[in-house]
Amino acid sequence: MAPLYLTSTQALSGKSAICIALCLQFKAQGLNVGYMKPLGTVPVEVGGRLTDEDALFVSRTLQIDDPLDSISPVLLTPDVYDAVLKGMPLGLEDEIKQAYDRIAANRDLVIMEATGTISGGYSLNLSASRIADMVGAKAIHVLAYRPDLATDNLMMVKSMLGDRLVGAIVNSVPPDAVERVKVTYAKFLSRNGMRLFGALPVDKILSAVSVRELVDVLDGEILCCREREGDLVESFQVGAMNVDSALRYMMRVPNKAVIVGGDRADIQLAALQTSTKALVLTGNLYPDSIILSRATEVGVPVIVARMETMAAVKLVEPMMGRIRVSHPRQVARMLDLVDHGVDLQALRQVAGV
């Protein structure tokens, strides 16, 4: 059995989501599947100990009972890099290999996840290439679609991983580019000793954020409908126009958050007449009772943010349009996309299972 090691050259490419979906698909096929992220990059504290945020979410989603310090044995913290600068021996290679052996024991297949960028771990002698060699992994490169299909990045990764890199999965492909990816890009990969394992269509659900995430990033206060804070927001609009134009504009976009000045009751009421998942009121201004009553009636959380509208937009805008999975609905959607868009049998052949 050769583990499958998913790499990327960009953060939020959908790598974690695809790992989850692959694990679930192979488990449904009767395989005993393990998961591992050798290098953790986003430390979170659990039970008084640090682990990686992605590893924690994936392990909980998959209901894996392996210890978190085996699932993600090395955390790339400032202390680790400080030790590197001081030339201190760390013995991290042994930690990763031993953790892998524990995860792989009695497993048919292990899905491994690299850091968000291919350079992670280089100064520790823990590059993606080094880790793949240590455990005998076959690497699959995950890339979010762009018009040039990241051909330069892919060939750079190929030069680093050599024959360990066996192919790619392209994520977030627009409908009008699917055939180009399946035909032209597949031929490009074939000419370079790789294959296309899948092309997954763009999906708004996967790039959505929850109302709770909006509250957190805005450091806001939620005034009503707290039970809806798990709802997913697929896009946002700024309510900075006259009410007639705003209403026509907002009616065209479903499942959105509307960011509007707290003194614009007219726009707020208009937003509540359309498919709105959250109403963000800026300027630290609270709504009048009519707005709050109407929002409660239609089940739209109202969030008050201290900053002005454009400052709120600058915080929310980077959150939208990037692939992340933090919600059961997103997990289910990626599972369906992988089922229909990835050649699972080819991946099993590569892994030897």
N, C-alpha and C positions, 0 to 999 in steps of 0.2 A: 504493500500500500504506500503510495506517495501522497503526502498531504497537498491540498490545493491552497496556494498562497496568493491572496488577492492584493494587488498593489495599485497605486495610482500616483499621479504627479500633481494632483490638486485635491485640496480639502473639499469635503461635502460633495463628492462625486457620486455618492450612493453606495459606496463600498460596504459599509456596515449593513445597510438594508439588504443588499444582495447576499451577504454572508448569512444573514438570518433566513432569507428565503431558500437559499441552497441547503442549509442545514435542515429546514423543515421539509423540503421536497425529498431529500435523500432519506430522511427519517421515515417519511410516508412510504418510501420504497422498501422499507425493511432494514435499512442500514443503521448501525449504531454509530452515531456521528458526534464528534467532539468539536469544540471551538476554542481558538486561542488567538490572542493578540499579544505577541511577544514584547512589543514596546508600547507602553502606555504613554499617552501625551497629554491627557486632560485629567489630572488627579482629582478624585473626590474621596471624601472620608466616609467609610462604612464601618460601624462598630469600632470606632477608634483607630482604624487602619486605613491607609491610602490604597486606592485601586484606580483603575482607568474607567472613565465615565462610559465609554463605548462598551468595554468589556462587561461592566456591571449591567448595562441595559440589555445587551445581547444574552448574557447568561440568565437573566431573569425572564426574558421573553421566551427563551428556549427551555426554561426550567431545568438548567444544567446544575448538577450538584457538585461539580468539581470546585475546589477551593479557588477563590479569586486570585490568590498569589501564584497559582499555577496557570490560570487562564491568562493573566497579564503579569508575568514575573518581574519585569523591569519597567519602572516608571522614570520617564525622562524629566526629572525635577531639577531645579537650580542646584541642589546639593550634588546631584550626580555630575553635572557639567563642571561644577566647582572642583570636584575631585579629579576630573579629566584635566583641567587646567593646571592642577598641582602635580600631575603625574602619578597619582595614587592608583595602585592596582585595585581593580574592582571585581574581577572574576565573574563578570556578567554572562559571558558565553556559557559557562557551566550552568548557571542558573537557568538560562533559557533551554538548554539541551535537557536538563533534568526535568524541567517543567513539561517540556514536550513529551518526554518519555512517560510521565505520569498521565498526561492527557490521552496519549495514544494507546496506552495499555488497554487491551481488550476492545479497542474500537476498530470499526471497519474503515473509517475515514475521519480525517481531521481537516476542518476548514480554518485557515489561518488568515489573519487580517494584518496588513502592514500599516505603517503610519500614513497620515494624510498626504505627505510629500515623500518622494523617493529618497530624499537626502537624510531622512530621519535616522539617527544612530550611527552615521558615518564616523564621527570622531571617537566613537566608542568601539570601533571595529565591529559594529553590529549593523552593517548595511543590509538592505534587502537581499542582496546577492549572498552575503556571508550567512545570513540566517537560512536562506533557501538551501545553501550547500550543507549547513549543519544538520538539517533534518531531511534532506533529500526531497525537497518540495518541488512541485511544478507550479510556476507562477502564471496567473491570469491577470492581465492589466485591465483595470476598469477606468473608463474615461467618460466624462459627460460630453455629449455631442457639441461640436462647434464646426463651422464650415470647412476648416482645413483638417478636421478629424485628428488633430494633434499628432500628425505624422512625425514631426521632428521629435516631439517628446517620446513617442513610442519607440522610435529607432534609438534614441539615447538610452532608454530603459533596456532595449534589446542588447545594446553594446555592454551594459552593466551586468545583465543577468545571463546573457548567452543563451545556451540551449535550455536553461531553466524556464525561460519565458516561452510558453507554448501558444499563447493567443490572447485575445482581448474580448471584452464585453463592452459594447457601447450603450450608454444610458441616455435618457432624455432626448430621444431622436424625434425631431418634428415630423409630422405625417408626410410632408413632401420630400423628406430626405431618406425615408426608410429604404426605398429601392436602391438608392445610391450606396447606402451603407452595406446592404446585403449583397450587392453585386460588385461595385467598384472597390469598396474597402476590403471586402473578402478576398478579392484577387490580389490586392496590394499585400495583404497579410500573407497570403499563400506564397507569393514571390519571395517573401522574406522569411520563409520557414515557420510561419505561424498560421493560425486559423481564427476565424471569427466564430466565437461560441454563442453570441447572441446580440440582438439589437432590441433594446427596450424603448417603447415610445414615451414621449414626454407626458407627464401626468401631474396635474395641479395638486392632487391630493398629497403626493409625495413631497412637494415643496411648500406645503401649507405649514402654518404655525398655530399653536393653540392659543386661545384667549389668555390662558394663564401665562404663556410665554410673553405675550404682549404686555401684560401687567408687570411682569418681572423686569423686562428690558426698559420699560418706561418709569419704573419705580412708582407705579400708579396705585390708585385706590379704586377698588371695584365696589360700586354702590348698589347693584342689584343683580339678580339672576346669577348668583355665584355658582349655582348648580350647573351652569352652562359653560364654565371656564375651561372644560375639556373640549369644547367645540373647535373645529378647525377653520382657520381663516386662510382663504386661498389667495387673496390680494388685498390691496388697500387703496382708498381714494381720499383725496384731500377736498374738504368742503370749503372752497374759497371762491365761490362764484354766486351769481344770483340764483334764487331758489328754483326758478323754472328750468334754467340750464342744468343745475345740479341734479334735479329730479330726473331729467331725461338721461343724463350721464350715468347716474347711479342705477337706473333701471336696467341698464345693459350689462351690468356686472354682478354675478351672484356670489354669495358666500364671502363677502368682503368685510373689512373694517373701514369705518369712515373716521378720519381724523379731522376735527373741526374745532374752531375756537369755541370756548365755553359760553361766549355771549351770542352765538349764532343759533338761537332756538329755531329759526325757520329752517335752516339746513338740517338741524338735528331731527326735526319732525319729518322732513322729507326723507331722510335716511331710513327712518323707522317704517316708512311705507314700502321699502324695497328689501331685497334679500341681503340683509345686513347681519353679520355675526357678532360685531362689537362696535360700540360707539365710543370713540376716544375724544374727550373734551379737554382742550389744552388751556394753558394760562392760569391753572389752579382755580378755575371758576366752576362752581357747582350748578347743576341744572335746576330749573324750577320744577315744581311738583307735577306739572302737566307732562313734561318730558319723561320724568322718572316713572310716572304712572303708566304712560304709553309703552315705555321700554319694558317694564315689568309685564305688561299685558301681552306683548308679542314675544317675550323671552329673549331680549337682546341685552347683554351685559353693558353697563355704562361704566367707563373707566375715566377717572379724573387724573390728569397729568399736570405736574407743576410747570413744565417748560412750555414755551410757545410752539405754535404749530410746526414750523419748519424744523425746529430742533427735534421734535418728536418724529417727523418724517425721516430725518437723518439717522435716527436710531432704528426705525422699523424697516426702512428700505433694504438694508443689507441682509435682513432676515428672510426676505421673500425670494423665491425662485431658486433656492439651493436645496439640494436633496438631503433630507435628514429623516430619520424615522424615530419618532418618540411617542407614537399613538397606535393603539391596536388597529384602527382603521387603516393606517398607513402600512402596517405590517401585512395585513390581509391583502392590500392592493399590490404590494411588491411581490407577495407570494403568487398572486394570479399572473402578474406580468412575467415573472421568471418561468412559471409553468408553461406559458404560451410563447415566450420569446427567447429562451435559452435552451441549447442542445444539451440536456442533462445526460443523455446517454454518452455523448462525446466526452463530457467531463469525467464520467465514470471510467471510460476507457483510458483517459489520460492518467487518472489516479490508480488504475489497476484494480478496481473493485467492481 
